[in-house]
Amino acid sequence: MKKRIFSGMRPTGRLHIGNYLGALKNWVQLQDEFDCIYCVVDIHALTSVEDTSNLSTLTHEMVLDIMAAGIDPEKSILFIQSRVPEVAELNTFLGMITPLSWLLRVPTFKEKVKLQPHNVNYGLVGYPVLMAADILLYRAEVVPVGQDQMPHLELTREIVRRFNAQFGPTFPEPEGRLTNFPVVLGLDGGKMSKQTGNMIELAISEEETARKIMGAVTDPSRRYRSDPGNPDICNVYRLHGYFNTAEVDEIGQRCRRAAIGCVDCKKKLAEMLNKELAPMRLRRRELEARPEYAKQVLKEGAEKARVLASNTMSEVRDRIGLI
C-alpha cells in the first residue's frame, strides 16, 4: 500500500515560477510513489481575499496550471476544497480542542498580521486548524511542505495527539516531507509572492516573460557594463541555477570578470525559462480548448474525495459521541 499524501494551494493569484519550483514539480514527481490528493484550497483563500469577484476565475486558472504541469487525474485526486463540505465540519470539531495559545504562536500568523493589519479575521487565526482538517479528513500520512510550513504541520501533529488522547485513536500523525527547495526570490529581490506581484506567472507569453526578466533587480553594486559583478548576490544568476544548470557556472565566472553584462545575462535566462515552460504552456492551451474536461476531472475528484471524507467523519462523530 502506498502512503497517502495531501497538499493544497490557495487561489489568491496566478501561479508563478516559485510555485512551480517549490511545489508543482514535486507534486508531479510524487504521483508514482504515493497515493496523492491535491486540492485548490479556496476556503483558505478567504482569510486574505476580501474581494471574491475574481475567486472562481483564479481557481479555474490554478486548476489549468496544475494539470498542465503534469498532475494526472488517473494517478491523483484533484478537487476544489469547498466541494467537500465535510472539511468545514471537521474544522469545527478540531477547533474545539485546539487552544488559542497554540494558534497565536504560529510564525506565519504574525507575518500575515503585518501584511493585512486591517483584516485580522477569525479565519486567519484558525488557518492552521483548517489546514489540519484538510490533512486529517483524508488521513494523509505525508505532507510535502517547505521549511516555512513546518510549524503548521507540527501543530497538526499536536492536534492529532490531543484528539486521539481525548477520543481514542482516530488519526495518523502526518509526517512532513520537506521539498528542500530554497525560497525563490522575486523580481525585486524579495520573496516571490502573489500578494506583492513580484513574480513571473507560468501562463504568460514568452514575450511577457522576457519583459519581466529584463526589469529584474541584479547586483546593485554593478553600475556599469565594465564593472565586475558578484553573482552570489544577484537573483537573476540564482534563477540561472534553476533553469540553466548547464551554463550557470560559466555565466558566474564571466560575470565576475565583466565578460558578460546584466542585459545579456537576463536575455539568456529568459530564453532558458521559456524553453523549460514551453511544454507546460502548450498543454495549458490544449486544456483551455477543452473546458468540459477540466470540469469533469474536478467533479470526479470531488466525488472520490467525498467518499474518503464521509468515512472519516462517520468515525469522528462516533468517537466524539455525537448522535
C-alpha positions as CSV (number, residue, x, y, z in Angstrom):
1,M,0.0,0.0,0.0
2,K,1.3,3.4,-0.9
3,K,1.3,6.1,1.7
4,R,-1.2,8.9,1.2
5,I,-0.2,12.5,0.5
6,F,-2.3,15.6,0.8
7,S,-1.3,19.0,-0.4
8,G,-3.1,22.2,-1.5
9,M,-2.6,25.7,-2.9
10,R,-4.6,28.9,-2.3
11,P,-6.1,30.5,-5.4
12,T,-5.0,34.0,-4.4
13,G,-3.4,34.8,-7.8
14,R,-2.0,33.1,-10.9
15,L,0.7,30.5,-10.2
16,H,4.3,31.6,-10.7
17,I,7.7,30.0,-11.1
18,G,8.2,30.0,-7.3
19,N,5.1,27.8,-7.0
20,Y,6.4,25.6,-9.9
21,L,9.8,25.1,-8.4
22,G,8.7,24.8,-4.8
23,A,5.6,22.7,-5.2
24,L,4.3,21.7,-8.6
25,K,7.4,19.9,-9.9
26,N,7.5,18.0,-6.6
27,W,3.7,17.1,-6.8
28,V,4.2,15.6,-10.2
29,Q,7.2,13.5,-9.1
30,L,5.3,12.2,-6.1
31,Q,2.5,10.7,-8.1
32,D,4.3,7.4,-8.8
33,E,5.5,7.0,-5.2
34,F,2.4,7.9,-3.2
35,D,-1.4,7.9,-3.2
36,C,-1.8,11.6,-3.9
37,I,-4.6,14.0,-3.1
38,Y,-4.2,17.6,-4.4
39,C,-6.6,20.4,-3.7
40,V,-7.2,24.0,-4.6
41,V,-8.0,25.4,-1.1
42,D,-10.4,28.1,-2.0
43,I,-11.8,28.4,1.6
44,H,-8.3,29.1,2.8
45,A,-8.1,32.0,0.3
46,L,-10.9,33.8,2.1
47,T,-8.6,34.6,5.0
48,S,-6.9,37.2,2.8
49,V,-9.0,37.7,-0.3
50,E,-11.6,40.4,0.6
51,D,-12.9,40.9,-3.0
52,T,-14.1,37.5,-4.1
53,S,-15.5,38.6,-7.5
54,N,-12.5,37.0,-9.2
55,L,-12.1,34.0,-7.0
56,S,-13.8,31.5,-9.3
57,T,-11.6,32.6,-12.2
58,L,-8.4,32.3,-10.2
59,T,-9.5,28.9,-9.1
60,H,-10.1,27.8,-12.7
61,E,-6.7,29.3,-13.7
62,M,-4.9,27.4,-10.9
63,V,-6.5,24.1,-12.0
64,L,-5.3,24.6,-15.5
65,D,-1.8,25.3,-14.3
66,I,-1.8,22.2,-12.0
67,M,-3.0,19.9,-14.8
68,A,-0.6,21.5,-17.3
69,A,2.3,20.9,-15.0
70,G,1.6,17.1,-15.2
71,I,-0.9,16.2,-12.4
72,D,-2.6,13.1,-13.9
73,P,-6.2,12.5,-12.7
74,E,-5.6,8.8,-13.3
75,K,-2.9,8.8,-10.7
76,S,-4.0,11.6,-8.3
77,I,-7.3,13.0,-6.9
78,L,-7.6,16.7,-7.8
79,F,-10.5,18.7,-6.5
80,I,-11.6,22.1,-5.0
81,Q,-11.7,22.3,-1.3
82,S,-15.2,23.8,-0.9
83,R,-16.7,21.0,-3.0
84,V,-16.2,18.7,0.0
85,P,-18.1,20.4,2.9
86,E,-17.1,17.8,5.4
87,V,-13.9,19.8,5.8
88,A,-15.8,22.6,7.5
89,E,-17.4,20.1,9.9
90,L,-14.1,18.6,10.9
91,N,-12.5,22.1,11.2
92,T,-15.2,23.0,13.7
93,F,-14.6,19.8,15.8
94,L,-10.8,20.3,15.8
95,G,-11.2,23.9,16.8
96,M,-13.0,22.8,19.9
97,I,-9.9,21.1,21.2
98,T,-7.2,23.5,19.9
99,P,-6.0,26.1,22.5
100,L,-5.9,29.6,21.2
101,S,-2.3,29.9,22.6
102,W,-1.2,27.3,20.1
103,L,-2.5,29.4,17.2
104,L,-1.1,32.7,18.3
105,R,2.4,31.4,18.5
106,V,2.5,30.2,14.8
107,P,5.1,32.4,13.0
108,T,3.1,32.7,9.8
109,F,0.2,34.2,11.7
110,K,2.4,37.0,12.9
111,E,3.6,37.6,9.3
112,K,0.1,37.7,7.9
113,V,-0.9,40.2,10.6
114,K,1.8,42.5,9.3
115,L,0.7,42.1,5.7
116,Q,-3.0,42.7,6.4
117,P,-3.3,44.6,9.7
118,H,-6.7,45.9,8.7
119,N,-8.1,42.3,8.3
120,V,-7.0,40.1,11.2
121,N,-10.0,37.8,11.0
122,Y,-11.1,34.7,12.9
123,G,-10.2,32.5,9.9
124,L,-6.7,33.9,9.8
125,V,-6.1,32.9,13.4
126,G,-7.6,29.5,12.8
127,Y,-5.9,28.9,9.5
128,P,-3.7,26.0,10.9
129,V,-6.8,24.2,12.2
130,L,-8.4,24.3,8.8
131,M,-5.1,23.1,7.3
132,A,-5.2,20.2,9.9
133,A,-8.8,19.4,8.8
134,D,-7.7,19.2,5.2
135,I,-4.9,16.7,6.0
136,L,-6.8,14.6,8.6
137,L,-10.0,14.4,6.6
138,Y,-8.2,12.1,4.1
139,R,-6.0,10.5,6.8
140,A,-2.9,11.7,4.9
141,E,0.3,10.2,6.3
142,V,2.7,12.5,4.4
143,V,2.5,16.2,3.7
144,P,5.0,17.9,1.3
145,V,5.9,21.2,2.8
146,G,8.5,23.9,2.7
147,Q,10.5,24.8,5.8
148,D,8.3,27.8,6.5
149,Q,5.2,25.5,6.7
150,M,6.7,23.1,9.2
151,P,5.2,24.9,12.3
152,H,1.7,24.4,10.7
153,L,2.4,20.7,10.3
154,E,3.7,20.3,13.8
155,L,0.6,22.0,15.1
156,T,-1.4,19.4,13.1
157,R,0.5,16.7,14.8
158,E,-0.3,18.2,18.2
159,I,-3.9,18.4,17.3
160,V,-3.8,14.7,16.3
161,R,-2.3,13.7,19.6
162,R,-4.8,15.7,21.6
163,F,-7.8,14.3,19.6
164,N,-6.5,10.7,19.9
165,A,-5.9,11.1,23.6
166,Q,-9.3,12.5,24.3
167,F,-11.5,10.4,21.9
168,G,-9.4,7.4,21.1
169,P,-7.0,6.5,18.2
170,T,-8.5,8.1,15.1
171,F,-5.9,9.9,13.0
172,P,-2.4,9.2,12.0
173,E,0.3,11.7,12.8
174,P,1.3,13.1,9.4
175,E,5.0,13.3,8.5
176,G,6.5,16.3,6.8
177,R,8.3,15.7,3.5
178,L,10.5,18.8,3.0
179,T,10.7,20.0,-0.5
180,N,14.3,21.0,0.2
181,F,13.9,23.9,-2.1
182,P,15.2,27.4,-1.2
183,V,13.0,30.4,-1.2
184,V,12.6,31.7,-4.7
185,L,13.2,35.4,-4.8
186,G,11.0,37.8,-6.8
187,L,11.9,40.3,-9.4
188,D,12.5,43.0,-6.8
189,G,14.8,40.8,-4.7
190,G,12.1,39.9,-2.0
191,K,10.4,36.6,-1.7
192,M,8.4,35.8,-4.8
193,S,4.7,36.3,-3.9
194,K,1.3,36.6,-5.5
195,Q,0.4,39.3,-2.9
196,T,3.4,41.5,-3.7
197,G,3.2,41.0,-7.5
198,N,6.9,40.5,-8.0
199,M,6.6,37.2,-9.8
200,I,6.8,35.6,-13.2
201,E,3.5,33.8,-13.9
202,L,3.6,30.3,-15.5
203,A,0.9,31.1,-18.1
204,I,2.2,34.4,-19.6
205,S,3.7,34.6,-23.1
206,E,7.3,34.3,-23.9
207,E,7.4,38.0,-24.7
208,E,5.9,39.0,-21.4
209,T,8.3,36.6,-19.6
210,A,11.3,38.3,-21.3
211,R,9.9,41.7,-20.5
212,K,9.5,40.9,-16.8
213,I,13.0,39.4,-16.5
214,M,14.6,42.5,-18.2
215,G,13.1,44.6,-15.3
216,A,14.5,42.3,-12.6
217,V,16.9,43.6,-9.9
218,T,20.5,42.3,-10.3
219,D,23.7,43.1,-8.4
220,P,23.1,46.6,-7.0
221,S,26.8,47.4,-6.8
222,R,27.3,46.9,-10.5
223,R,26.7,50.3,-12.1
224,Y,28.4,49.9,-15.5
225,R,28.9,47.1,-18.0
226,S,32.6,47.2,-17.4
227,D,32.2,46.6,-13.6
228,P,32.9,43.1,-12.4
229,G,29.7,41.6,-10.9
230,N,29.0,39.5,-7.8
231,P,26.7,36.6,-8.9
232,D,26.4,35.5,-5.3
233,I,24.0,38.4,-4.5
234,C,22.3,38.5,-7.9
235,N,18.8,37.0,-8.1
236,V,18.9,36.7,-11.9
237,Y,22.0,34.5,-11.5
238,R,20.2,32.5,-8.8
239,L,17.4,31.8,-11.3
240,H,20.0,30.6,-13.8
241,G,20.8,27.9,-11.2
242,Y,17.2,26.6,-11.5
243,F,16.6,26.9,-15.3
244,N,20.1,27.0,-16.9
245,T,22.1,24.4,-14.9
246,A,24.4,23.6,-17.9
247,E,25.7,27.1,-18.2
248,V,25.3,28.6,-14.7
249,D,29.0,28.1,-13.6
250,E,30.3,29.6,-16.8
251,I,27.9,32.6,-16.5
252,G,29.1,33.2,-12.9
253,Q,32.7,33.2,-14.0
254,R,32.1,35.6,-16.8
255,C,30.1,37.9,-14.6
256,R,32.9,38.1,-12.1
257,R,35.3,39.3,-14.7
258,A,32.8,41.6,-16.5
259,A,32.8,39.3,-19.6
260,I,29.0,39.3,-19.6
261,G,26.7,42.2,-18.8
262,C,23.4,42.1,-16.9
263,V,21.3,42.6,-20.0
264,D,22.9,39.6,-21.8
265,C,22.5,37.5,-18.6
266,K,18.8,38.4,-18.4
267,K,18.3,37.6,-22.1
268,K,19.8,34.1,-21.6
269,L,17.7,33.5,-18.5
270,A,14.5,34.4,-20.5
271,E,15.5,32.1,-23.2
272,M,16.1,29.1,-20.9
273,L,13.0,29.8,-18.7
274,N,10.8,29.9,-21.8
275,K,12.3,26.7,-23.0
276,E,11.5,25.0,-19.7
277,L,7.9,26.2,-19.6
278,A,7.1,25.7,-23.3
279,P,5.7,22.1,-22.9
280,M,3.5,23.2,-19.9
281,R,2.2,26.2,-21.8
282,L,1.3,24.0,-24.8
283,R,-0.6,21.6,-22.5
284,R,-2.4,24.5,-20.9
285,R,-3.6,25.8,-24.3
286,E,-4.9,22.3,-25.0
287,L,-6.8,22.3,-21.7
288,E,-8.2,25.7,-22.4
289,A,-9.6,24.4,-25.6
290,R,-11.4,21.5,-23.7
291,P,-13.1,23.3,-20.7
292,E,-15.5,20.4,-20.1
293,Y,-12.6,18.1,-19.5
294,A,-11.2,20.1,-16.5
295,K,-14.8,20.4,-15.1
296,Q,-15.2,16.6,-15.3
297,V,-11.8,16.0,-13.6
298,L,-12.8,18.2,-10.7
299,K,-16.3,16.7,-10.4
300,E,-14.9,13.2,-10.3
301,G,-12.1,14.3,-7.9
302,A,-14.6,15.8,-5.5
303,E,-16.7,12.6,-5.6
304,K,-13.7,10.4,-4.8
305,A,-12.6,12.9,-2.0
306,R,-16.1,12.9,-0.5
307,V,-16.1,9.1,-0.2
308,L,-13.0,9.3,1.9
309,A,-14.3,12.3,3.8
310,S,-17.6,10.7,4.6
311,N,-15.9,7.6,6.0
312,T,-13.7,9.7,8.2
313,M,-16.5,11.9,9.6
314,S,-18.7,8.9,10.4
315,E,-15.9,7.6,12.6
316,V,-15.2,11.1,14.1
317,R,-18.8,11.7,15.1
318,D,-18.9,8.2,16.7
319,R,-15.6,8.8,18.6
320,I,-16.8,12.2,19.9
321,G,-20.1,10.7,20.9
322,L,-22.5,12.7,18.7
323,I,-25.8,11.2,17.8
